[in-house]
Amino acid sequence: MGDDFLLASIAVVVIGGTSVAGGKANVPGIWGAALFMYLLVTMLNIFGASPGVRLILTGVMIISVITLAGGEKTTR
């Protein structure tokens, strides 16, 4: 029953600033990301977008945040 919320919960944690590889969470960041995801889903529902479009946009946001937060690679 909760399959629709699985990707959204992962997106909130990643957009909120928590490292996917493990690390400390940022509570205000997660609150902000939850608000952002709620507003995005509400906006897509108002415009009549299909659930597939919502999932694709959520996946694109997760990938872009991970890419941007990757930081510099260290060389030895």
C-alpha positions as CSV (number, residue, x, y, z in Angstrom):
1,M,0.0,0.0,0.0
2,G,2.9,2.4,0.6
3,D,4.7,1.9,-2.7
4,D,3.7,5.4,-3.8
5,F,5.5,6.9,-0.9
6,L,8.8,5.0,-1.1
7,L,10.5,7.1,-3.7
8,A,9.1,10.3,-2.2
9,S,10.6,9.5,1.2
10,I,14.0,8.8,-0.3
11,A,13.8,12.0,-2.3
12,V,13.0,14.0,0.8
13,V,16.0,12.6,2.7
14,V,18.4,13.1,-0.2
15,I,17.2,16.6,-1.1
16,G,17.3,17.5,2.6
17,G,21.0,17.0,2.7
18,T,21.6,13.6,4.2
19,S,24.4,11.7,2.6
20,V,23.2,8.5,0.8
21,A,26.4,6.8,1.8
22,G,25.7,7.5,5.5
23,G,26.2,10.6,7.6
24,K,24.4,13.1,9.8
25,A,21.0,14.3,8.9
26,N,20.0,18.0,8.8
27,V,16.6,18.3,10.4
28,P,15.7,21.8,9.0
29,G,16.9,20.6,5.6
30,I,14.6,17.6,5.7
31,W,11.7,19.8,6.8
32,G,12.4,22.1,3.8
33,A,12.7,19.2,1.4
34,A,9.4,17.7,2.6
35,L,7.7,21.0,2.1
36,F,9.3,21.3,-1.4
37,M,8.2,17.8,-2.4
38,Y,4.7,18.4,-1.1
39,L,4.4,21.6,-3.1
40,L,5.8,19.9,-6.2
41,V,3.4,17.0,-6.0
42,T,0.5,19.4,-5.4
43,M,1.5,21.6,-8.4
44,L,1.8,18.5,-10.6
45,N,-1.7,17.3,-9.5
46,I,-3.2,20.7,-10.2
47,F,-1.8,20.7,-13.7
48,G,-3.1,17.2,-14.2
49,A,0.2,15.4,-14.7
50,S,0.2,11.7,-14.6
51,P,1.8,9.7,-11.7
52,G,4.6,8.6,-14.1
53,V,5.6,12.2,-14.7
54,R,5.8,12.7,-11.0
55,L,8.0,9.7,-10.5
56,I,10.3,10.7,-13.3
57,L,10.7,14.2,-11.9
58,T,11.4,12.8,-8.5
59,G,14.1,10.5,-9.9
60,V,15.7,13.4,-11.8
61,M,15.8,15.5,-8.6
62,I,17.4,12.7,-6.7
63,I,20.1,12.2,-9.4
64,S,20.8,15.9,-9.7
65,V,21.1,16.4,-5.9
66,I,23.5,13.4,-5.6
67,T,25.5,14.7,-8.6
68,L,25.7,18.3,-7.2
69,A,26.5,17.2,-3.6
70,G,29.2,14.7,-4.7
71,G,31.9,17.3,-4.2
72,E,35.4,17.1,-5.4
73,K,37.2,13.9,-5.9
74,T,40.5,13.6,-4.0
75,T,43.6,12.4,-5.9
76,R,46.4,10.6,-4.4
